[in-house]
Amino acid sequence: MSPSPTPGSPSNRAELIPRPDQPLPTGDAKVEAVRAMFDTIAPNYDKVNRIMTGRLDVRWRRTTVDALGLAPTSIIADLAAGTGDLVYELQDHGMSAIGVDLSMGMLAAAPRPFPRLQGDALSLPFPDGSLDGVTCGFALRNFESLPRFFAELARVLRPGGRIGLLEVGQPSNPVLTAGFDLYFGKVVPKIGARFSDARAYAYLPRSVDYLPPPTETLRLIGGAGFDRSHHRQLTGGLAQLFTATLRRS
Ligand SMILES: C[S@@+](CC[C@H](N)C(=O)[O-])C[C@H]1O[C@@H](n2cnc3c(N)ncnc32)[C@H](O)[C@@H]1O
């Protein structure tokens, strides 16, 4: 791990997380808000995640790694790795995995060590064409620019390399959408406030507004040089998974 200090005292950093009455940040302000939020919630992140999803998140990560369809010896980077859940899943599949995350707090809160680097998923410390695959869990909405993210994936993957990108859902069925909005918008902030940080878990549901519709995300993935791009809803749309293969020139 290559630690670099997170700027500001803990109380200053909490101020970087937008309150519900403040607009969602963009550009560098978004990067700093995201880093501050995850540094803040890191100690109880795993516990709150399991409560929020009823452990469905564990199943969704397994589906993500299965969907890569790569050999056990593959070299995979898990971007926005957080506390390492997808890295552990990749390792359970026999793959060599390295995690990258912006938040030192999240990496440090991992329950057991794994190969990891502090860094930005939009500017990776890997040579061109050096990876067989990339996974990313619940972070697309946190990135400052999705086109830059997909371009960076295309740079670091070998031709034929695979991506598996897991996110919270955007259900298309109106009834499911209403239920999802109620749960994510009202219940999740309460669970977060009870077990972690109220301001961070009030921001978290709002951050879904950063996500473009799935068709637009697929268009961006294709535009970055990927083929066989595919979107699927998991558990009735509570989560979603994007997969694609880097074009062989
Ligand atoms: C919701 S957590 C997901 C963590 C983990 N992937 C999982 O499945 O539990 C989102 C993670 O994205 C990280 N993140 C956000 N923006 C990032 C960036 N630009 N580069 C690297 N990591 C980033 C955060 O620090 C946080 O750990």
The ligand as a Gaussian input file, in Angstrom:
#p B3LYP/6-31G(d) Opt

LIG

0 1
 C      -19.624000       2.096000      -1.943000
 S      -17.899000       1.845000      -1.744000
 C      -17.683000       0.261000      -2.476000
 C      -16.509000      -0.510000      -1.939000
 C      -16.359000      -1.925000      -2.487000
 N      -16.119000      -1.907000      -3.918000
 C      -17.555000      -2.793000      -2.186000
 O      -18.045000      -3.464000      -3.096000
 O      -17.986000      -2.812000      -1.029000
 C      -17.238000       2.921000      -2.969000
 C      -15.736000       3.007000      -2.931000
 O      -15.301000       3.765000      -4.043000
 C      -14.110000       4.438000      -3.660000
 N      -13.845000       5.474000      -4.663000
 C      -14.618000       6.506000      -4.993000
 N      -14.066000       7.239000      -5.979000
 C      -12.903000       6.635000      -6.289000
 C      -11.864000       6.892000      -7.234000
 N      -11.930000       7.936000      -8.055000
 N      -10.814000       6.058000      -7.294000
 C      -10.736000       4.992000      -6.446000
 N      -11.670000       4.706000      -5.521000
 C      -12.744000       5.510000      -5.442000
 C      -14.472000       4.944000      -2.272000
 O      -13.364000       5.369000      -1.532000
 C      -15.172000       3.722000      -1.709000
 O      -14.264000       2.868000      -1.040000

